């Protein structure tokens, strides 16, 4: 069986986000479906868990994410732990509190495929 390499990883740092993590993972998976349909790229959702005690890990896993424990505390450490856990060429990051709609990352992938080295969105400016 031929394995398709992962091209896009959506990395969600997480610390006790049980109220919102399922929606974030599901919306991330929807974004990856659109990315695959439009660009032919495969993807994965990584929840970089920073020690949650509220069931966030289990909820994220049940929603379809790969959960990576990150023992070093802090937002940046969680992001780096998530980035290190994938071999994806393109990394999308966003918070696990519903402040981002990951489907809006679709045009960013197009920009990256067109040669941009970095794309940054704004939840305030669109």
NUBATOR-212179 format. One record per residue: residue number from 0; residue in three letters; y, z, x of N, C-alpha, C in turn. Coordinates in steps of 0.05 Angstrom, whole numbers, plus 5000, padded with zeros to 4 digits. Layout:
N
     k     r   n.c2   n.c3   n.c1   ca.c2   ca.c3   ca.c1   c.c2   c.c3   c.c1
   NUM   ala      Y      Z      X       Y       Z       X      Y      Z      X
...
! end
This chain:
126
     k     r   n.c2   n.c3   n.c1   ca.c2   ca.c3   ca.c1   c.c2   c.c3   c.c1
     0   unk   4976   5000   5017    5000    5000    5000   5025   5000   5018
     1   unk   5043   4981   5013    5067    4979    5029   5088   4998   5018
     2   unk   5100   5014   5036    5121    5033    5029   5148   5019   5032
     3   unk   5165   5021   5012    5192    5010    5013   5210   5031   5025
     4   unk   5224   5024   5046    5242    5044    5058   5265   5051   5039
     5   unk   5274   5076   5042    5296    5086    5026   5322   5075   5038
     6   unk   5339   5063   5022    5364    5051    5031   5388   5069   5025
     7   unk   5387   5084   5003    5409    5100    4994   5399   5128   4987
     8   unk   5414   5148   4997    5407    5175    4990   5432   5188   4978
     9   unk   5429   5200   4954    5450    5216    4942   5443   5245   4949
    10   unk   5461   5257   4964    5457    5285    4974   5475   5304   4958
    11   unk   5462   5324   4946    5476    5344    4930   5472   5371   4943
    12   unk   5493   5383   4955    5490    5410    4965   5489   5428   4941
    13   unk   5473   5449   4942    5469    5466    4919   5467   5495   4927
    14   unk   5481   5512   4912    5478    5541    4913   5483   5552   4885
    15   unk   5461   5559   4872    5462    5571    4845   5477   5553   4825
    16   unk   5467   5529   4821    5479    5510    4803   5461   5504   4779
    17   unk   5447   5524   4769    5427    5520    4748   5439   5508   4723
    18   unk   5464   5514   4717    5476    5503    4693   5481   5473   4694
    19   unk   5484   5462   4718    5492    5434    4720   5474   5416   4737
    20   unk   5455   5427   4752    5440    5411    4771   5423   5390   4758
    21   unk   5411   5396   4735    5395    5376    4721   5411   5351   4714
    22   unk   5435   5355   4703    5451    5332    4695   5459   5316   4720
    23   unk   5466   5330   4742    5474    5316    4766   5451   5299   4777
    24   unk   5427   5310   4777    5404    5295    4787   5398   5272   4769
    25   unk   5398   5276   4743    5392    5254    4724   5413   5231   4727
    26   unk   5438   5239   4729    5459    5219    4732   5457   5204   4759
    27   unk   5449   5219   4779    5444    5206    4806   5421   5186   4804
    28   unk   5400   5193   4790    5378    5175    4787   5386   5150   4771
    29   unk   5403   5153   4751    5414    5130    4737   5430   5112   4756
    30   unk   5446   5125   4773    5461    5109    4792   5443   5094   4811
    31   unk   5422   5106   4820    5403    5093    4837   5389   5070   4823
    32   unk   5383   5073   4798    5371    5050    4783   5390   5027   4782
    33   unk   5416   5032   4777    5436    5011    4777   5440   4998   4804
    34   unk   5439   5014   4825    5441    5004    4852   5418   4986   4859
    35   unk   5394   4994   4851    5370    4978    4856   5372   4951   4840
    36   unk   5381   4953   4815    5383    4929    4798   5404   4909   4809
    37   unk   5426   4920   4818    5448    4903    4827   5445   4893   4856
    38   unk   5435   4911   4873    5435    4905    4902   5407   4904   4914
    39   unk   5387   4911   4899    5360    4911    4910   5354   4933   4929
    40   unk   5369   4954   4929    5366    4977    4947   5351   4999   4934
    41   unk   5333   5012   4948    5318    5035    4938   5334   5061   4945
    42   unk   5328   5082   4931    5342    5106    4936   5327   5132   4929
    43   unk   5339   5154   4936    5328    5180    4930   5351   5200   4926
    44   unk   5345   5220   4911    5364    5242    4907   5354   5266   4922
    45   unk   5371   5277   4939    5363    5300    4955   5382   5323   4947
    46   unk   5370   5345   4938    5384    5370    4933   5380   5387   4957
    47   unk   5402   5392   4972    5402    5409    4996   5408   5437   4987
    48   unk   5387   5453   4982    5391    5479    4971   5397   5500   4992
    49   unk   5418   5515   4988    5428    5534    5007   5421   5563   5000
    50   unk   5398   5566   4987    5389    5593    4981   5392   5602   4952
    51   unk   5391   5583   4934    5394    5589    4905   5374   5610   4896
    52   unk   5383   5627   4878    5365    5648    4866   5364   5646   4836
    53   unk   5376   5625   4825    5378    5622    4796   5360   5601   4784
    54   unk   5341   5591   4799    5323    5570    4789   5333   5542   4794
    55   unk   5355   5539   4808    5366    5512    4813   5345   5493   4826
    56   unk   5331   5504   4846    5311    5487    4861   5291   5476   4842
    57   unk   5280   5493   4825    5259    5484    4806   5269   5464   4786
    58   unk   5293   5469   4776    5306    5451    4757   5311   5423   4770
    59   unk   5321   5423   4794    5326    5398    4808   5301   5383   4813
    60   unk   5280   5396   4822    5254    5384    4827   5243   5372   4801
    61   unk   5244   5387   4780    5234    5377    4754   5250   5353   4743
    62   unk   5275   5352   4750    5292    5329    4742   5287   5304   4759
    63   unk   5273   5307   4781    5267    5284    4798   5278   5283   4826
    64   unk   5291   5305   4834    5302    5305    4861   5281   5315   4882
    65   unk   5286   5308   4906    5272    5320    4929   5289   5343   4938
    66   unk   5278   5367   4938    5293    5391    4945   5287   5398   4974
    67   unk   5308   5401   4989    5306    5408    5017   5319   5435   5021
    68   unk   5304   5455   5030    5317    5481    5035   5334   5480   5061
    69   unk   5358   5491   5060    5376    5493    5083   5382   5522   5087
    70   unk   5372   5534   5108    5375    5562    5113   5403   5570   5124
    71   unk   5415   5552   5139    5442    5558    5150   5461   5557   5126
    72   unk   5477   5578   5123    5494    5581    5100   5519   5564   5103
    73   unk   5529   5555   5080    5554    5540    5079   5552   5512   5068
    74   unk   5573   5503   5056    5574    5476    5044   5568   5454   5064
    75   unk   5582   5455   5087    5577    5435    5107   5549   5436   5118
    76   unk   5538   5459   5122    5511    5461    5132   5491   5449   5111
    77   unk   5496   5454   5086    5479    5443    5065   5480   5412   5066
    78   unk   5504   5401   5068    5507    5372    5069   5492   5361   5093
    79   unk   5497   5373   5117    5483    5363    5141   5453   5365   5138
    80   unk   5443   5387   5126    5415    5390    5122   5404   5368   5104
    81   unk   5419   5361   5083    5410    5339    5066   5411   5312   5080
    82   unk   5432   5307   5096    5433    5282    5111   5411   5280   5131
    83   unk   5404   5301   5144    5382    5301    5164   5355   5296   5151
    84   unk   5352   5302   5126    5327    5300    5112   5320   5272   5103
    85   unk   5338   5253   5107    5333    5226    5098   5337   5206   5121
    86   unk   5324   5183   5118    5328    5162    5137   5344   5139   5124
    87   unk   5356   5145   5102    5371    5124    5087   5394   5114   5104
    88   unk   5400   5088   5100    5422    5075    5114   5449   5083   5102
    89   unk   5450   5087   5075    5474    5094    5061   5472   5121   5049
    90   unk   5492   5138   5053    5493    5165    5043   5515   5169   5023
    91   unk   5509   5180   5000    5529    5186    4980   5527   5217   4977
    92   unk   5550   5229   4977    5551    5258    4973   5569   5266   4950
    93   unk   5562   5287   4937    5578    5297    4916   5569   5325   4908
    94   unk   5585   5339   4894    5578    5367    4886   5558   5368   4864
    95   unk   5546   5390   4860    5525    5395    4840   5537   5408   4815
    96   unk   5563   5407   4811    5575    5421    4789   5586   5402   4767
    97   unk   5578   5377   4767    5587    5357    4748   5615   5348   4752
    98   unk   5627   5353   4775    5654    5343    4780   5655   5314   4788
    99   unk   5631   5302   4793    5630    5273    4800   5610   5260   4781
   100   unk   5615   5235   4774    5596    5219    4760   5585   5199   4780
   101   unk   5561   5203   4788    5549    5187    4810   5546   5158   4804
   102   unk   5546   5150   4779    5545    5122    4772   5570   5107   4782
   103   unk   5592   5122   4785    5616    5110    4796   5614   5103   4826
   104   unk   5592   5110   4839    5588    5103    4867   5579   5075   4870
   105   unk   5571   5062   4848    5560    5035    4850   5579   5015   4865
   106   unk   5605   5014   4858    5622    4996    4873   5625   5003   4902
   107   unk   5621   5028   4909    5623    5036    4937   5600   5024   4953
   108   unk   5577   5022   4941    5555    5010    4956   5561   4980   4961
   109   unk   5573   4967   4941    5581    4939    4945   5601   4937   4968
   110   unk   5620   4955   4970    5639    4955    4992   5625   4959   5019
   111   unk   5606   4978   5020    5591    4983    5045   5575   4958   5053
   112   unk   5562   4946   5033    5546    4922    5039   5564   4899   5049
   113   unk   5589   4900   5040    5609    4880    5048   5621   4885   5076
   114   unk   5613   4907   5088    5623    4913    5115   5640   4937   5119
   115   unk   5647   4951   5098    5663    4975    5101   5646   4997   5115
   116   unk   5658   5012   5132    5644    5033    5146   5644   5059   5131
   117   unk   5663   5062   5113    5666    5087    5097   5679   5081   5071
   118   unk   5669   5093   5050    5682    5092    5024   5686   5121   5014
   119   unk   5709   5126   5002    5714    5153    4992   5727   5151   4964
   120   unk   5714   5163   4945    5725    5163    4918   5741   5189   4913
   121   unk   5755   5189   4891    5770    5212    4883   5765   5218   4854
   122   unk   5757   5242   4848    5753    5249    4820   5779   5251   4805
   123   unk   5801   5252   4820    5827    5254    4808   5840   5226   4804
   124   unk   5836   5208   4823    5848    5181    4822   5829   5159   4813
   125   unk   5804   5165   4811    5784    5145    4804   5774   5130   4828
! end
